[in-house]
Amino acid sequence: QPERKAETTEKENNMRLDKYLKVSRLIKRRTVANEACDESCILVNGREQKAGYQVKIGDVIQLNLGKRVLKVEVLSTEDNVSKAAASAMYREITEQ
């Protein structure tokens, strides 16, 4: 049993990129997040990533959505968060 606990905590630290975008409510639907990844609209740490990329705390995600560019730093990768707590999953980075 204790071995399994260690395994789940390791898993909790990572989350698929498309799921992270949905759970953090940066993008409303997972399918839309998936399409954005496929269309190279999402950069993680300056590199294009697929929807299956494992997001880690400290990663910098850049969303290029139309004319709008949003850059955030990942602060947590919790599976289930309330709408109110979703914005606490990341910190917005403003360009100087």
MOPAC internal coordinates of N, CA, C and O (Angstrom, degrees):
PM7 1SCF
backbone

  N    0.0000 0     0.00 0     0.00 0    0    0    0
  C    1.4580 1     0.00 0     0.00 0    1    0    0
  C    1.5386 1   113.66 1     0.00 0    2    1    0
  O    1.2310 1   119.05 1   132.35 1    3    2    1
  N    1.3559 1   119.41 1   -47.65 1    3    2    1
  C    1.4636 1   118.43 1  -178.19 1    5    3    2
  C    1.5261 1   112.76 1   -59.93 1    6    5    3
  O    1.2310 1   120.35 1   147.69 1    7    6    5
  N    1.3429 1   116.94 1   -32.31 1    7    6    5
  C    1.4693 1   120.43 1   179.45 1    9    7    6
  C    1.5178 1   110.47 1   -61.18 1   10    9    7
  O    1.2310 1   120.90 1   140.25 1   11   10    9
  N    1.3306 1   115.88 1   -39.75 1   11   10    9
  C    1.4593 1   120.67 1  -179.77 1   13   11   10
  C    1.5126 1   112.66 1   -64.67 1   14   13   11
  O    1.2310 1   120.21 1   142.03 1   15   14   13
  N    1.3139 1   117.21 1   -37.97 1   15   14   13
  C    1.4636 1   122.19 1   179.43 1   17   15   14
  C    1.5277 1   110.32 1   -59.65 1   18   17   15
  O    1.2310 1   120.74 1   134.69 1   19   18   17
  N    1.3202 1   116.19 1   -45.31 1   19   18   17
  C    1.4619 1   120.60 1   179.33 1   21   19   18
  C    1.5289 1   110.79 1   -61.14 1   22   21   19
  O    1.2310 1   120.99 1   142.55 1   23   22   21
  N    1.3208 1   115.71 1   -37.45 1   23   22   21
  C    1.4590 1   121.05 1   179.54 1   25   23   22
  C    1.5285 1   111.23 1   -65.38 1   26   25   23
  O    1.2310 1   120.17 1   136.67 1   27   26   25
  N    1.3242 1   117.28 1   -43.33 1   27   26   25
  C    1.4670 1   120.04 1  -178.57 1   29   27   26
  C    1.5234 1   111.23 1   -68.86 1   30   29   27
  O    1.2310 1   119.51 1   142.02 1   31   30   29
  N    1.3337 1   118.55 1   -37.98 1   31   30   29
  C    1.4621 1   118.62 1   179.05 1   33   31   30
  C    1.5254 1   110.35 1   -66.40 1   34   33   31
  O    1.2310 1   120.19 1   145.45 1   35   34   33
  N    1.3194 1   117.24 1   -34.55 1   35   34   33
  C    1.4653 1   121.00 1   175.92 1   37   35   34
  C    1.5192 1   109.62 1   -62.41 1   38   37   35
  O    1.2310 1   120.49 1   136.31 1   39   38   37
  N    1.3326 1   116.67 1   -43.69 1   39   38   37
  C    1.4626 1   121.85 1   179.88 1   41   39   38
  C    1.5247 1   111.53 1   -64.83 1   42   41   39
  O    1.2310 1   120.04 1   142.22 1   43   42   41
  N    1.3401 1   117.52 1   -37.78 1   43   42   41
  C    1.4612 1   121.37 1  -177.26 1   45   43   42
  C    1.5224 1   112.10 1   -63.96 1   46   45   43
  O    1.2310 1   120.12 1   155.32 1   47   46   45
  N    1.3348 1   117.38 1   -24.68 1   47   46   45
  C    1.4506 1   120.72 1  -179.39 1   49   47   46
  C    1.5255 1   112.29 1   -73.30 1   50   49   47
  O    1.2310 1   120.38 1   161.47 1   51   50   49
  N    1.3197 1   116.88 1   -18.53 1   51   50   49
  C    1.4615 1   121.33 1  -179.57 1   53   51   50
  C    1.5148 1   110.33 1  -119.74 1   54   53   51
  O    1.2310 1   121.07 1   -30.52 1   55   54   53
  N    1.3290 1   115.55 1   149.48 1   55   54   53
  C    1.4609 1   121.40 1   178.36 1   57   55   54
  C    1.5213 1   107.80 1  -149.80 1   58   57   55
  O    1.2310 1   120.97 1   -36.08 1   59   58   57
  N    1.3244 1   115.75 1   143.92 1   59   58   57
  C    1.4660 1   119.45 1   177.30 1   61   59   58
  C    1.5288 1   110.01 1   -57.55 1   62   61   59
  O    1.2310 1   120.60 1   -35.78 1   63   62   61
  N    1.3122 1   116.46 1   144.22 1   63   62   61
  C    1.4677 1   121.96 1  -178.00 1   65   63   62
  C    1.5233 1   111.88 1   -57.95 1   66   65   63
  O    1.2310 1   120.07 1   133.25 1   67   66   65
  N    1.3413 1   117.46 1   -46.75 1   67   66   65
  C    1.4665 1   119.23 1  -178.27 1   69   67   66
  C    1.5258 1   111.22 1   -63.24 1   70   69   67
  O    1.2310 1   120.60 1   141.16 1   71   70   69
  N    1.3278 1   116.45 1   -38.84 1   71   70   69
  C    1.4712 1   119.91 1   178.81 1   73   71   70
  C    1.5272 1   110.61 1   -68.19 1   74   73   71
  O    1.2310 1   120.24 1   139.19 1   75   74   73
  N    1.3223 1   117.14 1   -40.81 1   75   74   73
  C    1.4717 1   120.58 1   179.00 1   77   75   74
  C    1.5246 1   110.74 1   -59.58 1   78   77   75
  O    1.2310 1   120.73 1   134.86 1   79   78   77
  N    1.3187 1   116.20 1   -45.14 1   79   78   77
  C    1.4672 1   120.17 1  -179.13 1   81   79   78
  C    1.5228 1   111.15 1   -60.74 1   82   81   79
  O    1.2310 1   120.58 1   144.04 1   83   82   81
  N    1.3397 1   116.50 1   -35.96 1   83   82   81
  C    1.4603 1   121.03 1   178.82 1   85   83   82
  C    1.5216 1   111.59 1   -74.58 1   86   85   83
  O    1.2310 1   120.24 1   128.89 1   87   86   85
  N    1.3438 1   117.14 1   -51.11 1   87   86   85
  C    1.4726 1   121.15 1  -177.12 1   89   87   86
  C    1.5310 1   111.23 1   -60.93 1   90   89   87
  O    1.2310 1   120.34 1   140.77 1   91   90   89
  N    1.3364 1   116.95 1   -39.23 1   91   90   89
  C    1.4660 1   121.02 1   179.83 1   93   91   90
  C    1.5292 1   111.42 1   -78.56 1   94   93   91
  O    1.2310 1   121.16 1   174.18 1   95   94   93
  N    1.3200 1   115.39 1    -5.82 1   95   94   93
  C    1.4655 1   123.69 1   179.39 1   97   95   94
  C    1.5332 1   113.30 1    62.20 1   98   97   95
  O    1.2310 1   120.97 1  -151.81 1   99   98   97
  N    1.3315 1   115.75 1    28.19 1   99   98   97
  C    1.4629 1   119.83 1   171.34 1  101   99   98
  C    1.5289 1   108.30 1   -73.24 1  102  101   99
  O    1.2310 1   120.94 1   147.29 1  103  102  101
  N    1.3453 1   115.81 1   -32.71 1  103  102  101
  C    1.4661 1   122.71 1   173.66 1  105  103  102
  C    1.5246 1   106.12 1  -130.26 1  106  105  103
  O    1.2310 1   120.52 1   -43.64 1  107  106  105
  N    1.3371 1   116.60 1   136.36 1  107  106  105
  C    1.4671 1   119.83 1  -171.83 1  109  107  106
  C    1.5180 1   115.63 1   -68.02 1  110  109  107
  O    1.2310 1   120.24 1   141.62 1  111  110  109
  N    1.3258 1   117.15 1   -38.38 1  111  110  109
  C    1.4761 1   119.40 1  -176.18 1  113  111  110
  C    1.5180 1   110.82 1  -123.01 1  114  113  111
  O    1.2310 1   121.45 1   -34.37 1  115  114  113
  N    1.3310 1   114.82 1   145.63 1  115  114  113
  C    1.4693 1   119.88 1  -178.95 1  117  115  114
  C    1.5236 1   111.34 1   -65.11 1  118  117  115
  O    1.2310 1   120.06 1   143.98 1  119  118  117
  N    1.3291 1   117.49 1   -36.02 1  119  118  117
  C    1.4726 1   119.83 1   178.92 1  121  119  118
  C    1.5240 1   110.18 1   -63.96 1  122  121  119
  O    1.2310 1   120.29 1   141.38 1  123  122  121
  N    1.3277 1   117.05 1   -38.62 1  123  122  121
  C    1.4695 1   121.27 1   178.45 1  125  123  122
  C    1.5309 1   109.22 1   -66.86 1  126  125  123
  O    1.2310 1   120.65 1   139.55 1  127  126  125
  N    1.3363 1   116.35 1   -40.45 1  127  126  125
  C    1.4691 1   121.08 1   177.67 1  129  127  126
  C    1.5366 1   110.04 1   -61.66 1  130  129  127
  O    1.2310 1   121.28 1   138.62 1  131  130  129
  N    1.3319 1   115.16 1   -41.38 1  131  130  129
  C    1.4568 1   121.44 1   178.48 1  133  131  130
  C    1.5276 1   110.81 1   -61.11 1  134  133  131
  O    1.2310 1   120.64 1   133.76 1  135  134  133
  N    1.3271 1   116.38 1   -46.24 1  135  134  133
  C    1.4737 1   121.33 1   179.45 1  137  135  134
  C    1.5143 1   110.83 1   -63.20 1  138  137  135
  O    1.2310 1   120.13 1   139.49 1  139  138  137
  N    1.3330 1   117.35 1   -40.51 1  139  138  137
  C    1.4664 1   121.38 1   179.33 1  141  139  138
  C    1.5225 1   110.29 1   -61.52 1  142  141  139
  O    1.2310 1   120.49 1   141.15 1  143  142  141
  N    1.3362 1   116.66 1   -38.85 1  143  142  141
  C    1.4717 1   120.63 1   177.37 1  145  143  142
  C    1.5298 1   110.18 1   -66.44 1  146  145  143
  O    1.2310 1   120.70 1   136.43 1  147  146  145
  N    1.3354 1   116.27 1   -43.57 1  147  146  145
  C    1.4648 1   121.07 1   179.73 1  149  147  146
  C    1.5265 1   111.93 1   -62.37 1  150  149  147
  O    1.2310 1   120.68 1   146.64 1  151  150  149
  N    1.3316 1   116.30 1   -33.36 1  151  150  149
  C    1.4669 1   120.81 1  -177.74 1  153  151  150
  C    1.5255 1   112.32 1   -90.82 1  154  153  151
  O    1.2310 1   120.60 1  -166.40 1  155  154  153
  N    1.3363 1   116.47 1    13.60 1  155  154  153
  C    1.4723 1   122.90 1   177.41 1  157  155  154
  C    1.5234 1   113.36 1    59.08 1  158  157  155
  O    1.2310 1   120.52 1  -146.29 1  159  158  157
  N    1.3311 1   116.61 1    33.71 1  159  158  157
  C    1.4657 1   121.41 1   178.49 1  161  159  158
  C    1.5286 1   111.56 1   -89.23 1  162  161  159
  O    1.2310 1   120.65 1   170.36 1  163  162  161
  N    1.3311 1   116.36 1    -9.64 1  163  162  161
  C    1.4608 1   121.22 1  -176.15 1  165  163  162
  C    1.5264 1   109.78 1  -116.14 1  166  165  163
  O    1.2310 1   120.88 1   -53.73 1  167  166  165
  N    1.3288 1   115.93 1   126.27 1  167  166  165
  C    1.4570 1   121.33 1   175.72 1  169  167  166
  C    1.5221 1   108.50 1  -115.63 1  170  169  167
  O    1.2310 1   120.41 1   -41.07 1  171  170  169
  N    1.3287 1   116.83 1   138.93 1  171  170  169
  C    1.4611 1   121.17 1   174.18 1  173  171  170
  C    1.5212 1   106.66 1  -120.04 1  174  173  171
  O    1.2310 1   120.93 1   -58.10 1  175  174  173
  N    1.3131 1   115.82 1   121.90 1  175  174  173
  C    1.4715 1   122.05 1  -177.60 1  177  175  174
  C    1.5361 1   110.97 1    52.67 1  178  177  175
  O    1.2310 1   121.03 1  -140.51 1  179  178  177
  N    1.3362 1   115.63 1    39.49 1  179  178  177
  C    1.4626 1   121.46 1   175.93 1  181  179  178
  C    1.5144 1   115.59 1    81.77 1  182  181  179
  O    1.2310 1   119.75 1  -177.05 1  183  182  181
  N    1.3422 1   118.09 1     2.95 1  183  182  181
  C    1.4709 1   120.65 1  -179.06 1  185  183  182
  C    1.5223 1   110.55 1  -123.27 1  186  185  183
  O    1.2310 1   120.85 1   -36.38 1  187  186  185
  N    1.3373 1   115.99 1   143.62 1  187  186  185
  C    1.4706 1   120.49 1   175.58 1  189  187  186
  C    1.5169 1   108.17 1   -64.05 1  190  189  187
  O    1.2310 1   120.73 1   -41.07 1  191  190  189
  N    1.3326 1   116.21 1   138.93 1  191  190  189
  C    1.4554 1   120.04 1   179.29 1  193  191  190
  C    1.5202 1   110.92 1  -133.45 1  194  193  191
  O    1.2310 1   121.18 1   -29.18 1  195  194  193
  N    1.3154 1   115.35 1   150.82 1  195  194  193
  C    1.4670 1   121.98 1   176.14 1  197  195  194
  C    1.5217 1   109.09 1   -78.93 1  198  197  195
  O    1.2310 1   120.64 1   -13.28 1  199  198  197
  N    1.3274 1   116.37 1   166.72 1  199  198  197
  C    1.4645 1   122.48 1  -179.10 1  201  199  198
  C    1.5244 1   112.26 1   -61.50 1  202  201  199
  O    1.2310 1   119.93 1   154.33 1  203  202  201
  N    1.3305 1   117.73 1   -25.67 1  203  202  201
  C    1.4529 1   121.97 1  -177.62 1  205  203  202
  C    1.5266 1   114.40 1   -84.31 1  206  205  203
  O    1.2310 1   120.18 1   178.64 1  207  206  205
  N    1.3241 1   117.26 1    -1.36 1  207  206  205
  C    1.4686 1   120.64 1   179.45 1  209  207  206
  C    1.5298 1   109.83 1   -57.81 1  210  209  207
  O    1.2310 1   120.41 1   -44.40 1  211  210  209
  N    1.3304 1   116.82 1   135.60 1  211  210  209
  C    1.4706 1   121.34 1   179.88 1  213  211  210
  C    1.5200 1   110.12 1   -85.71 1  214  213  211
  O    1.2310 1   121.14 1   -70.94 1  215  214  213
  N    1.3257 1   115.42 1   109.06 1  215  214  213
  C    1.4708 1   122.02 1  -179.72 1  217  215  214
  C    1.5246 1   108.94 1   -73.99 1  218  217  215
  O    1.2310 1   120.89 1   -45.14 1  219  218  217
  N    1.3361 1   115.90 1   134.86 1  219  218  217
  C    1.4612 1   121.76 1   178.25 1  221  219  218
  C    1.5260 1   109.25 1  -121.43 1  222  221  219
  O    1.2310 1   120.98 1   -24.07 1  223  222  221
  N    1.3195 1   115.73 1   155.93 1  223  222  221
  C    1.4662 1   120.48 1   176.60 1  225  223  222
  C    1.5238 1   108.16 1   -60.08 1  226  225  223
  O    1.2310 1   120.65 1   -47.19 1  227  226  225
  N    1.3238 1   116.36 1   132.81 1  227  226  225
  C    1.4648 1   120.89 1  -178.65 1  229  227  226
  C    1.5201 1   113.24 1   101.48 1  230  229  227
  O    1.2310 1   120.13 1   163.37 1  231  230  229
  N    1.3389 1   117.36 1   -16.63 1  231  230  229
  C    1.4701 1   120.46 1   176.87 1  233  231  230
  C    1.5277 1   109.92 1   -63.38 1  234  233  231
  O    1.2310 1   120.81 1   -32.83 1  235  234  233
  N    1.3272 1   116.06 1   147.17 1  235  234  233
  C    1.4585 1   121.13 1   175.23 1  237  235  234
  C    1.5255 1   107.60 1  -108.89 1  238  237  235
  O    1.2310 1   121.20 1   -61.28 1  239  238  237
  N    1.3323 1   115.30 1   118.72 1  239  238  237
  C    1.4650 1   121.18 1  -178.29 1  241  239  238
  C    1.5278 1   108.51 1  -106.29 1  242  241  239
  O    1.2310 1   121.25 1   -49.26 1  243  242  241
  N    1.3297 1   115.21 1   130.74 1  243  242  241
  C    1.4618 1   120.61 1   176.98 1  245  243  242
  C    1.5165 1   108.72 1  -115.81 1  246  245  243
  O    1.2310 1   120.60 1   -55.66 1  247  246  245
  N    1.3304 1   116.46 1   124.34 1  247  246  245
  C    1.4609 1   122.11 1   178.74 1  249  247  246
  C    1.5155 1   108.39 1  -106.23 1  250  249  247
  O    1.2310 1   120.63 1   -58.92 1  251  250  249
  N    1.3264 1   116.40 1   121.08 1  251  250  249
  C    1.4590 1   122.02 1   176.91 1  253  251  250
  C    1.5248 1   107.16 1  -105.42 1  254  253  251
  O    1.2310 1   121.09 1   -88.45 1  255  254  253
  N    1.3186 1   115.53 1    91.55 1  255  254  253
  C    1.4638 1   120.74 1  -176.28 1  257  255  254
  C    1.5204 1   109.45 1  -112.06 1  258  257  255
  O    1.2310 1   121.48 1   -80.09 1  259  258  257
  N    1.3230 1   114.77 1    99.91 1  259  258  257
  C    1.4606 1   119.68 1  -176.32 1  261  259  258
  C    1.5146 1   109.37 1    64.59 1  262  261  259
  O    1.2310 1   120.42 1    51.57 1  263  262  261
  N    1.3307 1   116.79 1  -128.43 1  263  262  261
  C    1.4682 1   120.57 1   178.93 1  265  263  262
  C    1.5169 1   111.43 1   -85.63 1  266  265  263
  O    1.2310 1   120.64 1   168.16 1  267  266  265
  N    1.3363 1   116.38 1   -11.84 1  267  266  265
  C    1.4602 1   121.62 1  -176.30 1  269  267  266
  C    1.5262 1   110.84 1   -87.79 1  270  269  267
  O    1.2310 1   120.91 1   -48.15 1  271  270  269
  N    1.3226 1   115.87 1   131.85 1  271  270  269
  C    1.4645 1   121.19 1   175.66 1  273  271  270
  C    1.5207 1   107.32 1  -120.30 1  274  273  271
  O    1.2310 1   120.89 1   -54.83 1  275  274  273
  N    1.3276 1   115.90 1   125.17 1  275  274  273
  C    1.4569 1   121.40 1  -179.63 1  277  275  274
  C    1.5198 1   108.24 1  -122.49 1  278  277  275
  O    1.2310 1   120.68 1   -50.96 1  279  278  277
  N    1.3237 1   116.30 1   129.04 1  279  278  277
  C    1.4582 1   121.57 1  -179.96 1  281  279  278
  C    1.5259 1   107.95 1  -120.05 1  282  281  279
  O    1.2310 1   120.70 1   -53.92 1  283  282  281
  N    1.3422 1   116.26 1   126.08 1  283  282  281
  C    1.4649 1   120.32 1  -179.67 1  285  283  282
  C    1.5217 1   111.13 1  -133.16 1  286  285  283
  O    1.2310 1   121.19 1   -27.24 1  287  286  285
  N    1.3309 1   115.34 1   152.76 1  287  286  285
  C    1.4665 1   121.23 1   173.62 1  289  287  286
  C    1.5195 1   107.69 1  -105.23 1  290  289  287
  O    1.2310 1   120.56 1   -47.50 1  291  290  289
  N    1.3343 1   116.54 1   132.50 1  291  290  289
  C    1.4630 1   122.31 1  -178.83 1  293  291  290
  C    1.5310 1   109.37 1   -73.37 1  294  293  291
  O    1.2310 1   120.51 1   -55.81 1  295  294  293
  N    1.3378 1   116.63 1   124.19 1  295  294  293
  C    1.4653 1   121.78 1   178.46 1  297  295  294
  C    1.5233 1   112.20 1  -105.44 1  298  297  295
  O    1.2310 1   120.54 1   151.05 1  299  298  297
  N    1.3459 1   116.58 1   -28.95 1  299  298  297
  C    1.4653 1   119.50 1   176.71 1  301  299  298
  C    1.5184 1   109.91 1  -154.20 1  302  301  299
  O    1.2310 1   120.89 1   -20.75 1  303  302  301
  N    1.3378 1   115.90 1   159.25 1  303  302  301
  C    1.4633 1   121.26 1  -179.25 1  305  303  302
  C    1.5284 1   109.90 1  -129.60 1  306  305  303
  O    1.2310 1   120.86 1  -128.49 1  307  306  305
  N    1.3269 1   115.96 1    51.51 1  307  306  305
  C    1.4576 1   120.28 1   179.06 1  309  307  306
  C    1.5176 1   110.46 1   -74.79 1  310  309  307
  O    1.2310 1   121.31 1   -34.75 1  311  310  309
  N    1.3463 1   115.10 1   145.25 1  311  310  309
  C    1.4608 1   120.88 1  -177.72 1  313  311  310
  C    1.5205 1   114.12 1   -70.56 1  314  313  311
  O    1.2310 1   120.97 1   133.81 1  315  314  313
  N    1.3286 1   115.75 1   -46.19 1  315  314  313
  C    1.4559 1   120.10 1  -176.71 1  317  315  314
  C    1.5224 1   110.27 1  -124.15 1  318  317  315
  O    1.2310 1   121.04 1   -61.83 1  319  318  317
  N    1.3093 1   115.61 1   118.17 1  319  318  317
  C    1.4623 1   120.15 1   176.74 1  321  319  318
  C    1.5216 1   109.31 1  -133.58 1  322  321  319
  O    1.2310 1   121.01 1   -28.81 1  323  322  321
  N    1.3191 1   115.68 1   151.19 1  323  322  321
  C    1.4609 1   119.86 1   178.08 1  325  323  322
  C    1.5296 1   108.45 1   -73.84 1  326  325  323
  O    1.2310 1   121.22 1   -16.07 1  327  326  325
  N    1.3045 1   115.28 1   163.93 1  327  326  325
  C    1.4604 1   120.76 1   179.56 1  329  327  326
  C    1.5316 1   109.95 1   -57.86 1  330  329  327
  O    1.2310 1   120.86 1   139.30 1  331  330  329
  N    1.3319 1   115.95 1   -40.70 1  331  330  329
  C    1.4627 1   121.04 1  -179.30 1  333  331  330
  C    1.5285 1   112.42 1   -64.99 1  334  333  331
  O    1.2310 1   120.54 1   143.85 1  335  334  333
  N    1.3399 1   116.56 1   -36.15 1  335  334  333
  C    1.4660 1   120.89 1  -176.73 1  337  335  334
  C    1.5277 1   112.91 1   -86.31 1  338  337  335
  O    1.2310 1   119.97 1   170.13 1  339  338  337
  N    1.3255 1   117.66 1    -9.87 1  339  338  337
  C    1.4688 1   121.12 1  -175.09 1  341  339  338
  C    1.5198 1   112.37 1   -59.23 1  342  341  339
  O    1.2310 1   119.81 1   140.22 1  343  342  341
  N    1.3225 1   117.96 1   -39.78 1  343  342  341
  C    1.4644 1   119.83 1  -177.52 1  345  343  342
  C    1.5259 1   112.69 1   -70.18 1  346  345  343
  O    1.2310 1   120.17 1   165.74 1  347  346  345
  N    1.3402 1   117.28 1   -14.26 1  347  346  345
  C    1.4652 1   120.76 1   177.07 1  349  347  346
  C    1.5289 1   111.37 1   -79.26 1  350  349  347
  O    1.2310 1   120.20 1   173.49 1  351  350  349
  N    1.3454 1   117.22 1    -6.51 1  351  350  349
  C    1.4625 1   121.05 1   179.81 1  353  351  350
  C    1.5251 1   112.00 1   -77.56 1  354  353  351
  O    1.2310 1   120.32 1   165.98 1  355  354  353
  N    1.3302 1   116.98 1   -14.02 1  355  354  353
  C    1.4654 1   120.77 1  -178.28 1  357  355  354
  C    1.5150 1   110.90 1  -147.20 1  358  357  355
  O    1.2310 1   121.51 1   -15.87 1  359  358  357
  N    1.3270 1   114.71 1   164.13 1  359  358  357
  C    1.4613 1   121.54 1   176.36 1  361  359  358
  C    1.5249 1   106.50 1  -124.13 1  362  361  359
  O    1.2310 1   121.26 1   -52.43 1  363  362  361
  N    1.3155 1   115.20 1   127.57 1  363  362  361
  C    1.4620 1   119.52 1  -178.98 1  365  363  362
  C    1.5236 1   109.44 1   -73.76 1  366  365  363
  O    1.2310 1   120.82 1   -45.19 1  367  366  365
  N    1.3256 1   116.03 1   134.81 1  367  366  365
  C    1.4552 1   121.91 1   179.25 1  369  367  366
  C    1.5188 1   107.86 1  -104.94 1  370  369  367
  O    1.2310 1   120.51 1   -56.02 1  371  370  369
  N    1.3177 1   116.63 1   123.98 1  371  370  369
  C    1.4607 1   119.77 1   178.67 1  373  371  370
  C    1.5208 1   109.04 1  -100.29 1  374  373  371
  O    1.2310 1   121.57 1   -45.74 1  375  374  373
  N    1.3194 1   114.60 1   134.26 1  375  374  373
  C    1.4803 1   120.57 1  -179.13 1  377  375  374
  C    1.5349 1   109.43 1   -75.45 1  378  377  375
  O    1.2310 1   120.90 1   -41.73 1  379  378  377
  N    1.2930 1   115.88 1   138.27 1  379  378  377
  C    1.4644 1   120.79 1   177.43 1  381  379  378
  C    1.5034 1   111.31 1   -86.60 1  382  381  379
  O    1.2310 1   120.10 1   180.00 1  383  382  381

